Amino acid sequence: MPDCLSAYLDGFELPAGSSRELDEAGFTIVPGPVPAADLDRLRAAYDAAISGAAPGDIKVGSSTTRDSTGCT
């Protein structure tokens, strides 16, 4: 895991039901990971990171676009 992700996850623990769902289904829904008041700021930071990334570092998926470095 990139070091930048470790800082985000420090002290974070999924509820037991979510951990089980992640193990069994491969995904889980985490409600409200970002307060609604911060979504515009998050969206702007994400857009800036993607627009500034090298073309080879961007992968366009069926539902997301991500910087392949894991740290933006």
Protein Blocks (a to p, Z undefined) as FASTA:
>chain_A
ZZklmmmmgopacdfklmmmmmmnopacdehkbcfklmmmmmmmmmmmmmmpcfklpccd
fkbccdfklpZZ
